[in-house]
Amino acid sequence: MPQDDTSTNELQSPAPLHTTPSTLEIRINPASGRSCYATRTVPAGYTVLAARSPYAYTIWKPFRNEVCAECWRYDQGNRSFLTRRDDEGLEEERKGPVAVKENGRGEKTGAGLWFCDAECQASWLAREGRQMVDLLRTLEGARRAGKTMIEVSDRQDEATKLTKEAIEHTWDTVRQEERSPKVVRRWRENSLNDFETDLARYILLALAHFAREYTSSMASLQQTQELACPRNDTLPGLNGECQWDTFASLQCNELQYLRTYPELLENHIRIYKALKSRFMPAALSDRTPGRIDRPVIDVLASLITVGNVRTALGIDPGNSFGIWEAPLTEESECLGFAVYPGLSFFNHHCAPNVRKERDGRALRFVTTREVGEGEELCISYGQVEGMTWRERRKELSDGWFFDCACGRCIADIAAEMQAQQLST
Ligand SMILES: C[S@@+](CC[C@H](N)C(=O)[O-])C[C@H]1O[C@@H](n2cnc3c(N)ncnc32)[C@H](O)[C@@H]1O
């Protein structure tokens, strides 16, 4: 999983969480794809873009009961500040039967949400809706008992690399299988390990947001809409808060990622099967509480397609930001990852002019120096600034699957070539 150095440690005087769309525009950089450019001179310390909340995210299971699901506060494993769980304390307001399930050991399955207090809980519920708690709880029912950490093995050699055709063929087989409702029902018997369940939570959040956007636009427009995603060359609106169309237009790194970690294809398929089978309307009808909104569930079920799940899985590597324990040190824990679609059009530079500032679940991008009109606005994807160009390239190629074409690398390579020519 690519990681980055997002942290609050650089936060001195928090800039306002406003977005300033007129400050930047997205254009194509021939060497690195879509990229953000300043439309006017921007002073140092200026927030060029911000998002209050990610479109989709996950907190890794080992940290789930140590991190507030709303403000992402983490206190080195101390849990005493977390006083509320899931929708605890709100039971009396429920319309239907309580959606608590039991696992094989007779323990209650929760939704995996812990909050500092009623205020954090209320903020989360106001944004995500109470039915999201039930959806997460339903998904948690698929989690295999026992402890499984992230399972990513060492890189494979060339001979074992997956091809695009092999990936397509594998997914086509899944598409064939799912034609039979009986087969899909059987998929419900499969359980997921922790890594798979955590990735499935991220996908579920994204698709639940999509379903909500879709149903509300249906309600307001009262006309049929096209569910298909926009093409990959779409230039999105410049707003830190985004919808599915911007999310789905992010660069997909499925092939590069699976070629590096081929065994993950199996995890991806298990995740898809769990989502598909557990959120079938029929599967939910006998289990979910009265407050789950049927139209949203029906739309959600229809959005759990091979295409949409692959989109979400392919976006994670290369676009997600690590949620790092702050302040950032060598020992900081990576608590999870989050995708903020509006912020994913910033390219990497080995001498960046924009820094990331995480403030709770909000992320803002702030200039580190004055940036001239027309200049590219770039962040650093990792902590590579102190490395040689060869080290930087390796780090970026290994973690982010691209050969860096930033101005600093081009200049460093050119200087080395010139020095070599002079010495011969
Ligand atoms: C988060 S996306 C940035 C937006 C992307 N350019 C696009 O068109 O969607 C990261 C991807 O942008 C490209 N990229 C970013 N910085 C780059 C750089 N310095 N050199 C080459 N490619 C870069 C790589 O393909 C990388 O995987």
The ligand as an SDF file (V2000), in Angstrom:
LIG
                    3D

 27 29  0  0  0  0  0  0  0  0999 V2000
   -2.4310   11.1320   -7.6690 C   0  0  0  0  0  0  0  0  0  0  0  0
   -2.2160   10.9460   -9.3700 S   0  0  0  0  0  0  0  0  0  0  0  0
   -1.9640   12.5870   -9.9100 C   0  0  0  0  0  0  0  0  0  0  0  0
   -2.8730   12.9430  -11.0640 C   0  0  0  0  0  0  0  0  0  0  0  0
   -2.5440   12.2280  -12.3380 C   0  0  0  0  0  0  0  0  0  0  0  0
   -1.5120   12.9340  -13.0790 N   0  0  0  0  0  0  0  0  0  0  0  0
   -3.7700   12.0190  -13.2020 C   0  0  0  0  0  0  0  0  0  0  0  0
   -3.7540   12.3430  -14.3810 O   0  0  0  0  0  0  0  0  0  0  0  0
   -4.7570   11.5150  -12.6590 O   0  0  0  0  0  0  0  0  0  0  0  0
   -0.6170   10.2100   -9.4130 C   0  0  0  0  0  0  0  0  0  0  0  0
   -0.1460    9.8200  -10.7810 C   0  0  0  0  0  0  0  0  0  0  0  0
    0.2590   10.9660  -11.5390 O   0  0  0  0  0  0  0  0  0  0  0  0
    1.4370   10.6950  -12.2640 C   0  0  0  0  0  0  0  0  0  0  0  0
    2.5260   11.5390  -11.7100 N   0  0  0  0  0  0  0  0  0  0  0  0
    2.4650   12.3080  -10.6250 C   0  0  0  0  0  0  0  0  0  0  0  0
    3.6200   12.9510  -10.4080 N   0  0  0  0  0  0  0  0  0  0  0  0
    4.4590   12.5700  -11.3960 C   0  0  0  0  0  0  0  0  0  0  0  0
    5.8090   12.8850  -11.7050 C   0  0  0  0  0  0  0  0  0  0  0  0
    6.5400   13.6990  -10.9630 N   0  0  0  0  0  0  0  0  0  0  0  0
    6.3500   12.2970  -12.8020 N   0  0  0  0  0  0  0  0  0  0  0  0
    5.6400   11.4460  -13.5780 C   0  0  0  0  0  0  0  0  0  0  0  0
    4.3470   11.1190  -13.3250 N   0  0  0  0  0  0  0  0  0  0  0  0
    3.7650   11.6740  -12.2400 C   0  0  0  0  0  0  0  0  0  0  0  0
    1.7500    9.2350  -12.0600 C   0  0  0  0  0  0  0  0  0  0  0  0
    1.1500    8.5140  -13.1100 O   0  0  0  0  0  0  0  0  0  0  0  0
    1.0730    8.9470  -10.7460 C   0  0  0  0  0  0  0  0  0  0  0  0
    0.7240    7.5850  -10.6300 O   0  0  0  0  0  0  0  0  0  0  0  0
  1  2  1  0
  2  3  1  0
  2 10  1  0
  3  4  1  0
  4  5  1  0
  5  6  1  0
  5  7  1  0
  7  8  2  0
  7  9  1  0
 10 11  1  0
 11 12  1  0
 11 26  1  0
 12 13  1  0
 13 14  1  0
 13 24  1  0
 14 15  1  0
 14 23  1  0
 15 16  2  0
 16 17  1  0
 17 18  1  0
 17 23  2  0
 18 19  1  0
 18 20  2  0
 20 21  1  0
 21 22  2  0
 22 23  1  0
 24 25  1  0
 24 26  1  0
 26 27  1  0
M  CHG  2   2   1   9  -1
M  END
$$$$
